[in-house]
Amino acid sequence: MVATFQVAIALGAVFGGLLVDHTGVASAFAHCGAATLLAASVVFLRGPKQAE
């Protein structure tokens, strides 16, 4: 599991750097915001259900 996090950190740095190089810093923030909203919606929809 630790290796998965290390790969994710490395790939994030590579793809983030490419994104900034090609489209600018502002687009990196926009993509991060979109990814955060997507992740939050997936957790909200697929997360554990409350007991009744």
C-alpha positions, 0 to 999 in steps of 0.5 A: 500500500505504501508503494501505491502512495509513492507512485501516486505522488510521483505521477501527480508531480509529473502530470502536474508539471506537464499541465502547468508547462502546457496550460499555465498555473491557473489551469492546475488549480482548476483541474484540482478543483474539478478532481476534488469535486469529482472525488467528493461526489463519488464518496457521497454517492458510493460511501457507507450508508447510515444505519436506520 
